[in-house]
Amino acid sequence: MSLTGTPFLYTLIAVSVLAVALPLVLWSRMRGPRLLRVVARMLMLLFAQGTAVALVFVLVNNANSLYDTWGDLLGTGTHVQQAADLGADGTGGIALDRLPKVRQQFEQADGTGMHTAGGVRVTQLEGRVSGVNAEVYVWLPPQYDDPAYAHRSFPVVELLPGYPGSPKSWFGSLHVHEQLAPLMRSGEVAPFILVAPRTTLLPGVDTGCANVPHVVNADSWLSIDVPKMVRDNFRAQPAPKDWAVAGYSAGAHCAAKLAVAHPDRFRAAVSLSGYSDPIGEHKSLAAKSPSLRRANNPYLLLRKAVVPPAVALYLSGQPQDGYEAALALRKEAKAPTTVHVVYVPKSAGGHSMALWRPQVVPAFRWLTLQMEQSPVAGGGSRSTPRAPSSDDSRHEALASGTASPEAAARRR
């Protein structure tokens, strides 16, 4: 059974109920030697406790999309077929424009949120450059299949989860497509194609979205193979002007790093509670050596850039959780690089889906403006509204950064 599937959850619920019922029914009916009865009762208690812990874990895992498969959980799965040294640009000298088109078969994805707002589709992609073989989830905006837009191409945003994390998390836990679909229909947010590729490629480690010769080419997977597949199979606008990348936690680090490192592939990045130094995730491969840390630190990449990259960064964070790193990036940025920092107070909650979910809409409104996307309906694109100062600022306003600083301070 699938770790995140409904059959496994229902089976576990049934087993948990049975585990509680057994000692209630059999406790006083046990026969035989005293030692045997004590051992039997202890086993029943351990069984009940074990199933309860397992049920809680599955519920938490499904709510936060931490582990997608048994291989992810047990640290036994690998999605790397080969990891050649691809050089500084991650192409290995391959002429990307001469590669044959990638034609993929897609099917309806299963899991929480996968069937809502038009449904999410999934495919298994073999990266011709990176050597990665993994799943990619794609959601198409409401206008995509509308005959009125049959000849229109659409902007794209890659969505990256944290570590541990599943690419499904953006749809199942953050409800990105459910939040954005009505705003896309009204013209408040551009009709982005949303693409969520797997980022957990090796067992028990975070790739840090880095290329590590002979280990993994995660950067090339995310910045070359996945975008090429999307352009070859969907009416996607060309990079970099109409491409962005967004992530939370470890995925936020990746988003900023990919945009700064590859302004020829991405125009903008959204980083929710991210960090610059890969050491921010102790299981990151990019933190294993000083050279890898330097090569995958967006702050250092901005500092040493001969020509500042033409990218726009949206960085949100709390004190000691992304805010200081965001301020450092803003201080280091030079035109044409732009950095928008959103302060999220501690009172909005901790490092969790509940903190990031309210930030989805403001971030995509910002992306709509930064990528100069025109609306397709309604009264046009609008900037993120600022909530007035109020003593009763809601959690959503605090987490999205739309509450006033004064109201946020009063809630600390």
Disulfide bonds with the S-S distance in Angstrom:
Cys209-Cys254 2.06
